Amino acid sequence: MISKKKVLLGGLWIAALGIGVSLWLRTGLAPQEVPEKFQQWLRDFGIVRAGLIYVLLFIIRSITFFPASLFLLVAGVSFGPWLGVLITNVGEMASAVTAFLVARYFGREWVRSRARGVIERWDAKIRSNGVMTVMIMRLILLPFDVVNYGCGVTAVRLRDYAIGSFLGLQPALIAFVLLGATGSADAAGSVDVLGHSISARLLILLLAGVFLMISIGVAHVLKQREAARGA
């Protein structure tokens, strides 16, 4: 039986989501214009306050389902590759944990009371091997919010979820931030690599590709190892 408190909070959440979408549509701002808008905020507020705004918006994003990948690209463009990775780690982890806790509050009891067969076995597995399971889901690039909310209704411990998320998110997070950083001021000019001058933008782009390949490769190895262990 769902409590009246949860029904009320759920209704408020849906209402807030509807208001947010309505306000977004009224601005006429297209998603592809977000990086430019955020750069304007960066100029107006400075790096520290812009970083705090970014983290806060990333947390709000977790209950509005705005594309997380766009936030990663925005960080690269606005803060550059290195600071962008640092700030994005804070924002993305805060967003992931927020969504997890929301799902746990609203959906965990309902799922637990109905867990049978395959769902019950999966629930037991993710509780006993949470870090590895969550890390693999992150590395194979399952949709960010699907993992956040999906894990929230399972038996996985918050600690295991957070550790698995942090480790599994790094390659793709770095790759997307670097991809966005190709449009930042830091990508201008060239750098010296082993005595050869190379475009900074090209180098950042190559590094982004490397981290994406690392994500896919590590996920493949871990999945094989888990399959062999379960055999």
N, C-alpha and C positions, 0 to 999 in steps of 0.2 A: 504494500500500500504506500503510495507516494504521499509524503507529508504536504500539508498546505503551504508550509514555508518554501519547500522546493518548487511547488507549482507557482507560487508568487514570484520567486526569484527567477524562475524560468521564463515567466511572462514578461518580467522586466527586462530580461536579457533579450528576448525577441523584439520587444518594443524599442530598446536601445539600438539594436541592430538595424531595425527598420528606419529609425530616425537618422542613424549614421549614413545609411545608403542614400536616403533622401537628401541629406545635406551635401553628400559627395556629388550627387547628380546635379544639384543646384549650382555647384561651383563651376561646372562645365570643364573640370580639369581631367584630361585623359591620363591613363596610367603612364604613358610614355613621357608625359610632362613632369612627372613627380621628381625625377633626378634634378631637373633644372630648378624646380621650385624649392627643393631642399637645399640646393647650393645657394639660393637667395637667402634662405633662413640662416645658413652658415655665415654668410657675409653680414647679416643683420645682428646675429646673436653671439657670434664667436664660437670657437671650437668646443669649449666646455659646455655651454648651454645648448648648443646644437646637438652635442653628443647625448646629453640628458633627454632632450626632446626626442631624439632618434630612439633611445631605449624605451621611453614611455610609449611612443607610437608602436614600437615593436610588440610591447606587452598588450596594448589595446588591439593590435592586429590579430592576436590569438583568439579573440572572441568575435572578430568580424570576418575572419577568413580571407583577408586581403592577401594576395600572393606573397609568400615569404621571400621567394627568389628575387622579387623586385627590390625588396629592402636590402638584400645583399649587394645588388648592383648599385643601388643608391649610395651605400656606404663606401664602395670603391671609388665612385665618381667624386663624392663630397669630401671624404677624409683621406683619400689616397690608399695605397695598398697596405701599409703596415698598421697605421692607426685604424684604418677601416676594419682590418681583421680583429683587432683588439675590441673595438666598440661593438662590432657585430656579434662577437662571442658573448658579450654581456647581454645584448638585446635578444639574441636568439635563444639563449638558455633561459632567460627570464620568461620569454614567450612560451617556450616548450613546457616549462614547469607550471606556468599559469594555466595553460590548456589542460595539462595532466590533472591538476587539482580540481578544475571545474568538472571534468569528466568523471573523476573519482567521486566527487560530491553528489552529482546528479545521477550517475549511471552505474556505479559499482555494485550497490546492493541489489539493484534490479537484475544485473547480469549474474551475480553470484547465486541468486535464488532460482535462476533458470538454467544454470550451467549443467549440461548433460553431455555424455559421449565425447565427441571430438573437442567441444568447447571446454569441457571439464579437464581433459588431458592437456590441452594447450595452456589452460590457466595454471595447472600444476607445473608444467615445463617452464613457463616464463617466470614463475616465482622462484624456482630452484636454479635457473640459469639466466637471470634477468639481464645482467650486464652484457653478456655475449649476444643474447637474442636481440636486444634493443640496438646494440652496436651494428649488427648485421643489417637490420632493417634500415638503419640510417645510411650505411655504406652503399646499399643497393638503390638508394635514392627513391625509396617509397615516399609518396606525398607527405610533406612535413606535418600537416595538421591531422592526417589520417593516423600517423604514428602517435602523435601527441594524445589525441582523444581515444584512440584505440587502446593504447597502453593504460590510460587512466581507468578504464573499466575492467582491467585485468587485475590479477593478484600480484603483479610485479611491485617490488618495494620502490618507494620514491628515490631512495639512495641509489639503487641499482639502475633505475631509469635515468637518473641524472648523469651518472658516470658513463653509462652506455651511450647516452645521447651526446655528451661532450666529446667522447673519443670518436664516435662514428660520424659526427657532423663535420669534423675538422677538414678532411680533404675537399669535400664539396663546398663548404663555407669559404675556404681559402680560394678555391677555384673561381667561384662566382664573384667574390670581392675583387680578386685580381682582374677578372674580366671587366668589371665596372671601372676599375682603376685605369684601364687603357684610355679612358676618356678624361682622366684627371690631369692636373698640372704636373704631377710627379712623373707622368709618362712622356713629357716633352724631352727632347734632346736625345742624347745617346750615352751609353755606359761602356766601359772598357772590360771585356771578358777575355781572359787569357791572351792579352795583347791585341785583341781585335775589337774595333769599335762596332757596337750593335745598337740599333734603335731601342730605347727604353720601352717603348710601347710594344715592340715585337717580343722583347724578352719577357715582359709581364704576361703577354698573351701565351707564350710558350709555357711559362710556369703554370698558368691556369690549366692548360691542357694536361700537363704532367700530374697535377693534383687530382684532376678528374680520373685519369688512368689509375692513379694510386687507389682511389676510392673503389673503383670497379675491381681492380686486381686483389686488394685486400679482402673485399667481400667474397670473391670467388674462393680464395684460399680458406677463409673461415667457414664458408658453407660446406666445402669439401671435408674439412676437419670435423665439423659437427655431424655430417652425414656418416663419416667413418666411425665416430664415437657411438652413434646410435645404432650402427649395424650389429 
